[in-house]
C-alpha cells in the first residue's frame, strides 16, 4: 500500500489479496537462494498477473534479494528497480517480464518443460541434479485470455507434474465483478486439460494454502491448479472486494483505515527487525545451494563428461566444435548448385548444425512438414519421452512463442519454433515480449510471400516482414538462397541478446555466385552481390525470393549500360548495426538512384532508397493462384521489373 500510495500509481488490490498465499509459498516450500538468484536448481516463481508487481517486490525485499527499501520507495519511477510491471534482468529475482495477461503463465509452462527435459537428459541414478518446481500466480484476467487455454491445454497433455499454478480467484477485474463476463467452470476446464485441481482453498489462510501446496507437489504426473478464493484489496474496509482496489492507490484515508483493520502499527515503509529476521531466506537458501553443490561435485566425479556439458549449457556457451561446423555449413551451402526453397535449406542447415547442438529444442505449431522444422536428429518430447528435443505444439502459435521464452529463460536450451509467417500475427505479442526480454529464441516463419500460391490471401503475408522489423531488438532475416539461409541460422544461434525471425520461402530459389569476401559479408546483413564495371550509377536492393529476380534484371539492364549495383539485404537489422563506413561503402550517399524490391509492404524500404527512390512491393492483399501467375499478376517478373526500373532510371 505504501509504495503504491507514494507513487500515486499502481495496483494494491492483488498484493493485498494474495499476501497470505505468498506467505505460504515464499516462507514455506519455495527453494531459492536470494544471495544467488541464478542458482540453476532453484524453484521458479512467475507472477503472471504482473500488475500486482508490488507483491513480488515486497517478497524479494523481505527474503533478502538485492532490492533495498529505497527502491520500493521509488516504485514506478524512472530508472528504479521497481518498474510498474516486473522486468527480468532489471530486478534481482524476477524470472520473467509479465504484464500482458496470460503470458507469464505460458512462460511458466516453458520453464516446466525445460526442467523436465534437462532432468531427463542429465539426471542419473542417485543424482537428481535437476529437480525443482515452477510456480505461477495467475488471476481471472490471465485465465480469460485465450493464451491460457493454449498453454494449459498443452501442459496437461505433456503431463508437467512439477508445474503448480496458484489461481487468485477474487472475481474482480477492471470493469468490476466478473460475473457479467467470466462464468466459466474453471475447475472443470482444467480437469478437462488433465490437471489436478484443488478447489475452494481459503486464500487468506496460509495454512490451508500450504496444505494445498503439499498435495500439489505430491502429484508428479499432472500439473496442479490451486483455486484460492480471495478478496481483492483484503483489509481495506471501503474498497476491498471492489474494482476500486484494483488499479489505483487506496488514498491516504483508506490506507490509514486498512492499517488499523489489519493491526499494523509501524509507520510507512517501516518493517520491524523481527519481521525481517523471520522472512530472510538467505541462510536457508545458502544451505540448500551448498547441498546441491556438494551433490554436483559427486556428480562430476561419477559423470565428468555430463557435468562439463551441463555447465556449458547452463552458461549458454556454444560447443568447442561450433565455429568449424558453422563455417563448414555456410561454405557447403554456398556450393549448392540446385534451386532450393529456403524452408528446405533451413531444414538442411538444421541437419548440419543440430548434431553439435544438444541444447537445441525445436517444434512447430502443427506445421512440421510445411515449416520443415523437423530434422533427422529430432526425437519427440512428451510425457513418454521427456528427454526429446522436439515439441509438437499443436495449433497454438501464441502459446508456442511464449513457451519458447520460458525455455530460454530457464536456461540450458536454444529454443526454436515454426509456423507460417502470416500467423506470426497470432504470436506477435509473444515475439514482442521475447524482444523486450532480450531472449535467444528462433522463429522459423515459412511461406513468406505471395509465392506460397494457391492458399490465397488469407495465408499470404504482406505487411508481416515490415511489422516484425518494427519491433525493437527483434532481428529479421529474409535469406535469398541456401548460403544466406545457413548464415542466418548460424547468426541466430550465436545471437544471445534477442530473438531472430527467419522468413523462408515455399518456392525454390536459385543459388547466387559469391566469392569468399561476399560469403563472409552475408553476416553483416547487407552486402554488394553484383558490382557493375565502372562503379554504380544506381543501386538495386533485394531480399529473399526477389534476390534472384534482381540479379537477372540488373544483368539485363547492365548489358544496356545501366551500371546497376545489386545489394542483397537479407537482414537489414544487422546492416544498420555495421560501422558507418561500411554502410556508406555499400550504399554510398553519392549514388541516389536506388530501387528496392520485396514482395511485401513497401514502406520500410524508403529508409534505404529515400523518398525519391523506387520501391517495388505490395500495397494490396494477394490472391489464390499458382505462384508463377501471382508474381506476374502483381508485377514481379523479369520483363515487368526491367521495364519499370528502366523507366525510373
N, C-alpha and C positions, 0 to 999 in steps of 0.2 A: 504493500500500500504506500509506504513511504517513498519508494523510488518512482512509482507512477505519479504520485502527487507532486513530487519535486520536478519531474519532467513536464507536468501538466499534459501528459500524453501516455497512452498505453492501455493495457488490458488487465485490470486487477481481478476480474471475476474468476477466470480459470485458475490462477495461482492460489487464491483463497479456497476455492472449491476442491482442488486436488492436493492440498497440503498434506492431509493425512495419508493419502495414497502414496505420496512420495516419501513420507517418513518410513512407511513400511518397506519400501523398496530400497531407499538410499541408506537407511540405518539398519536394514535387515539383511537382505540377501545379495545386494549388488557387490560384485567382486571388481574392485578397481583400486588404483593407487594414485591419488592426486599428485604425488611427487613425480610420477612418471605417467603422464596422460597417454603415452604411446606404447605402454606395455602390451605386447601382442596378444596375450591371453586374457585381457580384461573383458568384462561384460560390456556390451554396447548399450547405451541408452539414447533413444531418439524421441524428442518432443515433437511429434508430428503436428500437433496444434500449436505451431510456433509462435502465435500471437501471445501465448502465455509465457513469454520468454523470461519474465522476472522470476517465475518459479524456478527455471533452470539456473539462472544466475545466482539466485539465493542458495540453491543446493550446492553449486560449485564453490561459492564463497564459504559456506558453512563447513563443507567437508575438507577444505584445505587446498583447493586448486589456486593457481596464480591469478586470482581475481580479487584484488583488495576492495575494501569497503568504499574507497574513494571512487572506484569505477561504478559501483552500484549507485552512488550519489550522482553520477554523470549519465544515468540511463537515458538512452536515445539522443545523446549529444554528439556533435561532430568529433570523430577520432576516439571516442570512448570504446572500451572493450565490451560495452553492454548495448549493442545495437537493438533496434526495435524488434527484430526477429533474429534468432540465433544464427551465427555465421561460422562455419567450420574454418579453421585456420586463423580466425580472428580472435577467438576467445578460447583460452585453455579449457579443455574438457568437452567442448562442443563437438559432437561426432558428425553432424551433417547440418547443412543450411536448410532451415524449414520456414514455412510461411504459406506458400501455395498449398492449400489443404490437401491431404492425402499423399503428397509426395514423400514426406518423411516415413510414412507407413510403408510405401513401396521401397524406399531406400532400405528400411529395416529388413524387408524380405530379401533384398540383395545381400545384406550383411549375413543373414542366416544361411543363405545358400553358400556364401564364401566360407563361413565357419565349418559347415558340414563337409564341404568339398575339400578344404585344406586338411581337416581332420582325417578324412578318408585317404588322402594322398600321403600324409606324413605320420600319423599315429601308428605305433607298433605295440605289440603285446607288452603290457606293463608300462607303457609310456603314452599317457593321454596328454600329449603335448599341446594339442589344440582342443580346448574343452571349455567353452564359455557360452553364455546366453546372449540373446538380443532381446531387449525390452523396448517397447514403444508405447508412448502415451498418445491417445487419439480421442478426439471429441466428435460430437454429432456432425460437425461440418466435414471432417475427414471422411466419415462413413457415408455422407451424402454424395461426395464426389465419385463419379464413375470409376476413377482410377482405383479406388479402394476395392471395387468388385474385381477388376482385372488382377490386381496384385494378390488379394487374399484368396481368390479362387485358385490361382496357381500355387500359392503357398500351401493350401490344403492338399492339392494334387501331389505336390512334391513331398508332403509329409514332414514339414520343417518343425520337428518336435522341440527345438530349442529357441523358438520364436514365441514370445509372450507379449500380448497386447493388452494394455490397461485402458479400457474404454470409459472415458469421463462422461457418463450418461446423465447430463444435467437438464436436458430437454429445452435448452435455450440456445438460440443463435442470434445474429444481429437483429433480425426482424422480429424477434420475440419468441414466444412459446412455439416449438417446432411442430406441435400437434396439427397445425394447418398445412404442413408440407413435408413432414417426415414421420410417417406412422408405420414404417417397416417393422416386421418382427425380426429384429436384429439377431437375437439368439438363434432363431430358426434358420436365418440366412447363413450364418456362419457354420451351423451344424451341417447344412447342405453342402458347404465347401469342404467338409471333412475336418473341421476344427473341434477341439474340446472347448466347450462353452461353460463358464462358471457364472451363473446368473445371480442377480439380486444381492450383490455384495454391498454392504454398507460402506460407501466411500469415505465416510467420516469416522470409521472405526479402524484404526491402524492394525489392530489385532486380527480383525476379520479379513482385511486385505492381505496381511501376512499369511494367514491360513490358506487363502486362495492361491497366493504365490507358491506356497509349498506344494499344493496339489498340482499346479501348472507345471512346476519343474519335474514332478514325478512322471509326467506324461512325455515319453520320448518319441512317439510316432506321429503325433499330431501337434500343430501349433495350437496355442491356447488363447482364448479371448476371455478376459475377466471383466464382467459388466459391473462397474462401480456406480451405484446410484448416488449422485451428489447434488448439492445445492450450489449453484454458481454464486460467487461472492459471499461464501459462507461467513457468517458473523456480522455482516453489515446489516443492521436492523431494518433499514428502509429500502435497501436495494438488493439484498440477497434474493435469489430466485427470479430475478428480472433481467431483461436485456440492458437495463440501466447499469448493471455491474460489468457488462461485457467489455466495452471498448472505450471507456473514458474514466478519468480519475473519479474517485468517490466523492471528492470535496472535503475540505478541512473538517467541517462539522461531522460528516459521516465517518471519516477516519477516526475522529475522537470517540464517537459512539461505538465504533467497532472495537477499538482498543478496550473500552470499558466492558463491552459484551464478552470479549474473549479473555478478559482478566489480564491483559498485557499492560504493565505499568511503566516499562522502560521508555525513554524518550525516543524520538525518531532516529533511526539508524543506529541505535544502541543495542548491542547484543551482550548480555551479561556473560562473564567469563565461563561460568559453569555450563552454559549452553554451547559455547564454542568447544569446550572440552568434550561434551557429550557427542557432538557432531563430527569432530575431527577424525577423518578416515585415514589419515596418513600413517599412523603407527600400524594399524591392522593391514593396510594396503601394502606397506613395506614388507611385512611378514609374509603375506600371500605371494608377492612377487618374488621374494627370496626363495620361497619353497619351489616356485616354478623354475627359477634359475638353477636351483640345485638339481631339479628333475632334468632340465635341459643339459646340464653338464654330464649327467649319467647317460642321457640320450646320445650326446656327442661321442661318448666313449663306446657305446654299443653300436651306433649307426653314424659314423663320421661323415660319410658322403651325404646322407639325408640331412644331417644337421647343417652342413655348409650350404646345401641347396635351400633349406628353409630360411637361413639368414639372408641369402642372396635375394630371395623372392620378397621377404618382408622389407628389405632395404630398397626394393624396386630397382635393383641393378640388373642389367642385361647380361646374359651368359658371355663367357670369355670368347666363344666362337661366333658371337653375333656379328661383329664387324666384317669378318671374312664371308660369312654366309650372306649377309645383306649385299655386299659388293658383288659377290658371285651371282646372286639372283638378278640384280639390275643388269649386269653385263650379259647374262644369258638371255634375258628378255629383250635386250637391245638387238640381239642376233636373230630374234624370231622373224621369219620371213612371211608367215601366213597372217591373214587378217583375222583378228580375234575380237569378240565383244569384250569390252573392258571388265564386265562382270566375270567372264571366263578367265581373263588374265588375272583378276583378283583371286579367283579360286586357285589358279596355278601358282600364284605368289604364296598363298597360304600353304600349298603343298611343299614349297621350298623353305619357307620361314618357320612354319609351325613346328616341325620336329625339333628345333633348337629352342623353342619357347614353351616349356611345360606350363608356364603361368598363363598362357593364352586360353581364355574360356569364351566360347562363341555361342551363337544362337541366331534364331530368326523368328519373326512374328508370322509363323506358318507359311513361309515362303522360301524354305531352304533350297528347293530345287530351282527356284527362279532367281533368288539372290546369289546362289552358288556359294553360300557361306559354309557349307559342309565340305570338309576335306578328308582325305584318306585316314588321317590320324585322329579323327574325331570318335569319341565314344559318348553315348547319351548320358546325361546327368539326370538321374531321377532317384526315387527312394530305393530302388533295387541296385543302382549303380552310382553311389554318391561321389565316387572319385572321377566321374566323367567330366569331359571338357566341352560338352555341347548341350545347351538347354533349349528344348522346344518350348517357346514362349506361347504358342497358340496365337490367335488373332488378338494380340494385346500390345499394340505398338507403344502406347504411353507407359504401361507398366514395364515393358522391356527396357526403355531408356532409363527409367527411374531405378530399376533393379541393377542395371549396369553401373549406375552411380554408386549404389550400395556395395557392389562388388569392388569397385575401385576404392571406395572409402575404407573398406575393411582392410585392404592390403593383401598382397600375395598373388594378385591376378592382374592381367591386362584383358579387360572385357571388350568384346565386340558383339554387335547385333545387327541384323539386316531386316530391311523392309523396302518397299518401293519408295522412291523419292517423293512421290506425291503424298504418301501417307506420313511423311515427316510432319505434316500439319497436325496429325493426331498426337505426335510425340514432341511437338515443338517446345512446350514448356519444360519437359524433361531435359531436352538438349540445352535449353537456356540455363537451367539450374546447374547442369554439369559445367557449362562455360563459366558461370558465376563462381563455382567452387574450384575451378581450375583442375578438373579431373581428367585423367587419361582414360577416355572411353572412345571407342571407334564405332562409327555408324556406317554400315555398308548400305548405301541407298541406290538401288538399281533402277533400270527403266527410266532413264534420266531426262527424256525429252519426248517430242512427238515421234521420235524414232522407234518407240515401242510399238507403234502401229495400231492394229485393229481394236484394241481395248478402248480406244477413243478418249475424248476429252476428260472424262472422269478420272482417268489414270495417267494422263499426260501432264507432267509438271511444266508450268510456265514461269510462275513467279518464285518458285521454291529455291532455286540456287541463289537468287538475289536476296531473298529474305534470310536464308541461312548465313550468307556473307555479312548481313547486317548485325548479327549477334556478336557483341564484343567477346573476344577470346575464343571464338569458335573458328577453327581452321577448316577451310573448304577446298578440297581437291576435285578437279574435273579433268582427269587424265585423257590424253588423246590417243594413246596406243599402249602396247604391253609394257614398254620400258617406263613410261610415265606412271603406269599403274603400279608396277613393282616399286618404283621410287616413292610413290605416295604411301604404300604400305610400310616401307622402311621408315619414312618420316613420321607416320602415325605412331608406330611402336616406340620410336625414340622421343616423341613429344610428350613430356610428363606434366605440363602445366595447363592443359586444356584439352577438350575433345577434338576429334577430327571427323569430318564428314567426307566420305568417298562417294562421289556421284559417278555412277557407272552405267554403261550402255547395254542395251539388249542386242543391238545390231553389231556386226563385225566392223572393225576399223583397221585401215591399212597401217602397217608399221612405217615409221619415218626414219630416214637415214640421219645419223648423228656421228660426229667424231667424239673422241674421249672428252674433250672440253665441254661439248654440248651435253653429253650424258651426265657429267658431273654438275652442270648448271641447272639441270632439272630440279635439284634440291633447293634452288634459290627461288622457285615459284614461277619465274618468268625468265625467258632467255631467247636469244636470237637463233631461230631454227634455219632460216634461209636469208642469206645476205646477197643482194644483187651486185653485180660488177659496177664499180664506180661509186658505191655507197647508196644509201636510201634517199629517194625523193619522197617516199610515202611509207607508212608503216601499217601492216595488216596484223591485228591481234586476234587470236582464236583460241578456243578451248575445246576439249572433248571431241565429239563426233564432227565438229566443224573444222578441226585442225587439218584433216586430210583435204577437205574442200578448199581451205585457204591456200594450202600448198599448191594445189593444181591450178587454182585461179591465178596465183602470183606468178607461177611459172609461165602461164599463157600470156599474161599482161607484160611480164618482163621481156618476153620474146618480142614484144612490140615496143620495147623501150621504156616501160613504166618505172622501172627501178623500185620495186616493192620489196621491203624487208618483211619477213614473217616472224612475228614474235609469238611463241607458244606461251600461254599464261595458265598452266594447269592449277596454280594456287596463287591467286592474287594476294591473299593474306600474307603469305611468306614473302612475296616480291616486295610488298610495302614495308617489310622489316629490313630489307637489304640497305647497305650504305648508299647514301645519296649519289655517289659517283657511279656505282653500279647501275642504279635505276636510270641515271642520266645517259649512261652508255647504251642501255637497251632502248630507252625511249628519249632520245635527245630533244631538248627544247627547240632546237633549230628546225626539227622536222615536224611541222604542224599538220601535214596531211595525214590523217590517221583514220583507220577503219577498224571496227571490232565486229566479230561475227560470233554469235551464240544463239542457239535455238531456245531462247528464253526471254524473259523480260529485259528490255534494253537499258533501263535506267542506270544500272550500276556502272556500265562501261563508259559513261560520259566523263567520269573522273579521269579516265585514261586518254580519251580521244578529244576531250574538250567540247564545248558547245558547238564549235564549228566543225567537229568531226562527224563521222558517219557510223551509225550502229545498225547492223542488220540483225534484228531479233524478232520477238513475237509480241504482239500487242493484243492478241485475241487468244481465246482458248483453241485447242486443237480440234481434231475430227477423227472419226473412225474410218480407217482405210489402211492398206499396206503402207509401210514406211516410205517406200520409194515414191508412192503417189503423194503422200503428205509433204515430203520435202519439196517436191515440185510445186504442189499447190501453194505452199507458204513461201516459195522463193528461195529455197536452199539447194539449187543445183548449180553446177559449174557454169553453164551458159547464163543463167539468170544473174548470178553473182558477178560474173565477168562483165556483163553489160552494165549493171548498176554501179560497180566500182569504177569502171572506165568513165562513165558519165560524171561521177563525183570528182575523179582526178582531173 
